[in-house]
Amino acid sequence: MKTLITCAALLWCISTSAQKGIVVLKLSNIQSEKSGEISIGLFTKENFPKQGKQLRNYKFPVTVSNMEVVIEDVPLGTYAIAVYQDINKNGTLETNFIGMPQEPVGFSNNAKIRMGPPDFSEASFTVIDKEKLQLNITLR
């Protein structure tokens, strides 16, 4: 009986760990001459796009104006991505007095900034088991 429970637990762990996807980001319009870092946040609906509240955060040095980033082992679900070029590498998106970004930003689905960040529904995408999803994001 103990062996049966151990086998069932092992099979459950294997089946749930396999339920992940891959997200490939093709980032463009990076201001490579200004250097800095690219900061990428993967958000759930509840926290989009609150800085510091992302499910996962990734940082890469800026070396080119177009980049491809592969995010592996993304749990199944619906997410949105916010990207910004942290030119001064202070870990914070610089904004003006009314809150508009002063550093290049972009969102999944190339969702537009109007009088604030886009709604989650405009930037959201769904990760499906074992699927490789490609998203193009242009920084503005």
GUKE-784827 format. One line per 4 residues: number of its first residue (from 0); their letters; for each residue x, y, z of N, C-alpha, C. Coordinates in steps of 0.001 Angstrom, whole numbers. Example, Ala and Ser with C-alpha at 12.3 -4.5 7.8 and 13.67 -1.06 7.14 Angstrom:
BEGIN
0	AS	13190 -5690 7800 12300 -4500 7800 13200 -3300 7800 | 12850 -2250 7080 13670 -1060 7140 12900 30 7870
//
This chain:
BEGIN
0	MKTL	822 -1190 0 0 0 0 869 1258 0 | 1942 1225 807 2844 2366 888 3492 2625 -480 | 3876 1555 -1183 4475 1678 -2510 3486 2284 -3492 | 2233 1886 -3416 1195 2410 -4296 1006 3915 -4083
4	ITCA	994 4355 -2849 845 5783 -2540 2063 6554 -3036 | 3255 6014 -2837 4476 6660 -3307 4465 6791 -4824 | 4072 5741 -5533 3999 5779 -6999 2968 6797 -7473 | 1830 6853 -6824 781 7800 -7203 1259 9231 -6985
8	ALLW	1937 9474 -5875 2463 10819 -5592 3518 11203 -6624 | 4386 10268 -6988 5416 10530 -7983 4794 10838 -9338 | 3808 10069 -9742 3132 10326 -11025 2427 11676 -11016 | 1820 12053 -9906 1163 13357 -9802 2179 14482 -9949
12	CIST	3341 14349 -9296 4387 15372 -9384 4897 15504 -10812 | 5091 14380 -11476 5567 14405 -12861 4535 15066 -13763 | 3268 14716 -13599 2231 15264 -14478 2022 16751 -14247 | 2104 17231 -13000 1896 18661 -12765 3115 19470 -13152
16	SAQK	4322 18911 -13005 5518 19668 -13373 5631 19788 -14891 | 5027 18886 -15618 5090 18945 -17080 4118 19978 -17646 | 3211 20480 -16832 2208 21411 -17322 2739 22835 -17281 | 3640 23108 -18217 4242 24428 -18319 4437 24752 -19786
20	GIVV	4589 26022 -20057 4797 26458 -21427 6042 27322 -21538 | 6300 27753 -22759 7454 28602 -23068 6930 29864 -23738 | 7438 31002 -23296 7078 32276 -23913 8348 32870 -24509 | 8300 33169 -25803 9425 33782 -26507 9062 35234 -26776
24	LKLS	9869 36141 -26252 9635 37572 -26453 10599 38087 -27503 | 10056 38772 -28495 10881 39462 -29487 10721 40951 -29211 | 11742 41521 -28583 11718 42921 -28184 12390 43769 -29252 | 11753 44884 -29603 12336 45774 -30611 12271 47221 -30145
28	NIQS	13037 48058 -30840 13096 49495 -30583 13751 49806 -29232 | 14688 48957 -28826 15461 49203 -27615 16484 50288 -27927 | 16636 51234 -27048 17587 52331 -27257 18972 51873 -26807 | 19614 51079 -27668 20887 50450 -27300 21989 51472 -27054
32	EKSG	21894 52631 -27683 22916 53662 -27479 22862 54237 -26061 | 21730 54059 -25369 21576 54563 -24001 21906 53506 -22955 | 22132 52275 -23396 22542 51176 -22515 21483 50861 -21455 | 21897 50543 -20252 20966 50190 -19185 20624 48716 -19173
36	EISI	19433 48413 -18634 18946 47041 -18539 17526 46963 -19063 | 17185 45792 -19584 15799 45508 -19924 15207 44778 -18728 | 14106 45290 -18217 13402 44669 -17096 12075 44134 -17611 | 11834 42852 -17392 10627 42184 -17879 9869 41636 -16676
40	GLFT	8593 41986 -16587 7749 41462 -15521 6618 40624 -16078 | 6437 39439 -15529 5329 38554 -15874 4286 38712 -14776 | 3072 39147 -15157 2043 39510 -14193 783 38669 -14328 | 122 38456 -13206 -1233 37931 -13195 -2188 39124 -13246
44	KENF	-3457 38860 -13467 -4444 39923 -13580 -4497 40793 -12324 | -4402 40177 -11180 -4558 40906 -9912 -3502 41985 -9711 | -2309 41792 -10249 -1203 42711 -9966 -691 43488 -11171 | -1319 43375 -12300 -835 44034 -13522 -1103 45516 -13469
48	PKQG	-168 46353 -13852 1285 46165 -13947 2003 46811 -12770 | 1652 46438 -11581 2231 47054 -10378 3679 46622 -10195 | 4565 47611 -10220 5988 47330 -10082 6260 46701 -8720 | 7039 45616 -8736 7341 44892 -7513 6327 43807 -7190
52	KQLR	5238 43714 -7948 4182 42728 -7687 4118 41647 -8766 | 5110 41606 -9644 5110 40630 -10726 5329 39223 -10194 | 4769 38261 -10916 4954 36851 -10580 6419 36470 -10752 | 7002 36929 -11855 8419 36705 -12141 9003 37978 -12733
56	NYKF	10290 38171 -12486 10989 39341 -13010 12304 38881 -13637 | 12635 39458 -14773 13862 39112 -15485 14581 40401 -15860 | 15908 40398 -15793 16704 41560 -16194 17835 41103 -17095 | 18065 41906 -18146 19125 41612 -19101 19838 42904 -19459
60	PVTV	21156 42877 -19626 21862 44091 -20042 21491 44461 -21479 | 21420 45747 -21740 21119 46220 -23093 22413 46223 -23898 | 22404 45493 -25015 23573 45453 -25897 23191 45680 -27356 | 21921 45439 -27680 21446 45567 -29057 20056 46209 -29060
64	SNME	19604 46628 -30240 18298 47292 -30328 17132 46316 -30487 | 17418 45068 -30825 16402 44019 -30909 16909 42805 -30131 | 16045 42245 -29312 16430 41118 -28458 15392 40028 -28509 | 15834 38801 -28350 14910 37685 -28171 15175 37095 -26785
68	VVIE	14124 36962 -26012 14222 36415 -24662 13292 35210 -24579 | 13805 34094 -24099 13015 32878 -23942 12758 32669 -22450 | 11480 32631 -22081 11078 32375 -20698 10513 30963 -20650 | 11205 30087 -19958 10794 28689 -19882 10066 28411 -18575
72	DVPL	9396 27291 -18526 8712 26821 -17316 7673 27807 -16792 | 6926 28412 -17703 5845 29317 -17295 4625 28461 -16968 | 4096 28576 -15750 2915 27784 -15392 1741 28106 -16315 | 880 27129 -16547 -290 27351 -17384 -1141 28447 -16763
76	GTYA	-1707 29295 -17608 -2552 30362 -17092 -2559 31560 -18013 | -3217 32617 -17567 -3325 33852 -18337 -2495 34921 -17646 | -1661 35597 -18438 -699 36566 -17933 -647 37786 -18853 | 96 38784 -18387 471 39930 -19211 1917 40258 -18877
80	IAVY	2604 40849 -19839 4010 41209 -19646 4162 42712 -19794 | 4958 43274 -18891 5368 44673 -18983 6889 44690 -19072 | 7401 45506 -19993 8843 45603 -20216 9226 47078 -20157 | 10362 47364 -19555 10886 48719 -19669 12404 48681 -19728
84	QDIN	12962 49712 -20347 14406 49854 -20424 14834 50764 -19274 | 15483 50176 -18305 15950 50905 -17133 17293 51543 -17489 | 17214 52707 -18110 18412 53365 -18635 19416 53675 -17533 | 18941 54164 -16401 19855 54535 -15319 20090 53393 -14314
88	KNGT	19550 52226 -14579 19745 51019 -13761 19415 51230 -12290 | 18365 51988 -12006 17998 52201 -10606 16885 51252 -10142 | 16424 50371 -11033 15409 49388 -10672 13994 49927 -10619 | 13806 51163 -11086 12493 51801 -11050 12209 52472 -12389
92	LETN	10984 52332 -12857 10573 53018 -14082 10423 54506 -13767 | 11186 55325 -14456 11113 56776 -14261 9850 57309 -14920 | 9119 58158 -14188 7906 58780 -14728 7954 60283 -14492 | 7117 61008 -15253 7024 62453 -15045 6004 62751 -13951
96	FIGM	5697 64023 -13755 4827 64426 -12646 3399 63911 -12769 | 2969 63516 -13983 1621 62944 -14120 1647 61418 -14273 | 2825 60839 -14093 2937 59389 -14103 3228 58745 -15445 | 3491 59551 -16474 3814 58984 -17787 5283 58540 -17807
100	PQEP	5574 57379 -18401 6938 56853 -18416 7929 57791 -19111 | 9099 57901 -18519 10195 58667 -19104 11291 57744 -19637 | 11080 56447 -19513 11977 55451 -20080 11141 54589 -21014 | 11782 53979 -22033 11024 53166 -22991 10286 52009 -22322
104	VGFS	9010 51826 -22703 8176 50761 -22144 7443 50024 -23254 | 7009 48818 -22944 6200 48040 -23869 5420 46989 -23112 | 4364 46498 -23740 3492 45508 -23115 3205 44384 -24093 | 2870 43216 -23560 2470 42105 -24417 1297 42553 -25286
108	NNAK	1208 41967 -26462 220 42329 -27498 410 43757 -27990 | 1558 44349 -27663 1827 45757 -28006 668 46649 -27571 | 95 46330 -26417 -1007 47129 -25868 -523 48569 -25670 | -1373 49502 -25999 -1022 50928 -25993 -1194 51572 -24623
112	IRMG	-313 52542 -24387 -441 53402 -23209 -1263 54599 -23642 | -2277 54892 -22889 -3079 56089 -23170 -2873 57053 -22011 | -3804 57165 -21150 -3651 57994 -19957 -3297 57110 -18762 | -2486 56124 -19010 -2059 55170 -18003 -1762 53849 -18682
116	PPDF	-1405 52842 -17918 -1080 51550 -18525 -2311 50922 -19158 | -2097 49997 -20079 -3243 49312 -20693 -3955 48422 -19673 | -5190 48079 -19984 -5923 47110 -19164 -5301 45728 -19349 | -5454 44897 -18353 -4949 43527 -18421 -5509 42818 -19656
120	SEAS	-6786 43033 -19958 -7419 42350 -21092 -6754 42704 -22421 | -6188 43890 -22525 -5523 44312 -23764 -4138 43668 -23915 | -3514 43352 -22801 -2150 42829 -22829 -2065 41337 -22527 | -3175 40715 -22187 -3123 39331 -21704 -2938 38302 -22817
124	FTVI	-2391 37180 -22424 -2192 36017 -23290 -2301 34785 -22413 | -2520 33623 -23030 -2691 32385 -22277 -1584 31403 -22618 | -979 30859 -21583 60 29836 -21737 -621 28484 -21668 | -382 27691 -22712 -980 26362 -22842 127 25324 -22713
128	DKEK	-196 24173 -22158 755 23102 -21905 1625 22784 -23113 | 2928 22836 -22888 3953 22462 -23867 3938 23326 -25127 | 3257 24438 -25098 3211 25315 -26267 4297 26374 -26167 | 4885 26722 -27312 5842 27819 -27382 5094 29010 -27978
132	LQLN	4884 30031 -27173 4132 31212 -27573 5103 32335 -27879 | 4955 32979 -29030 5819 34094 -29399 5049 35412 -29283 | 5660 36377 -28613 5077 37694 -28465 6056 38748 -28957 | 5580 39657 -29785 6394 40780 -30247 6045 42001 -29406
136	ITLR	7064 42641 -28851 6863 43823 -28029 7783 44926 -28527 | 7177 46058 -28894 7929 47227 -29336 7963 48229 -28200 | 9177 48608 -27782 9284 49621 -26740 9027 50988 -27341 | 8330 51835 -26561 8003 53185 -27006 8407 54178 -25956
//
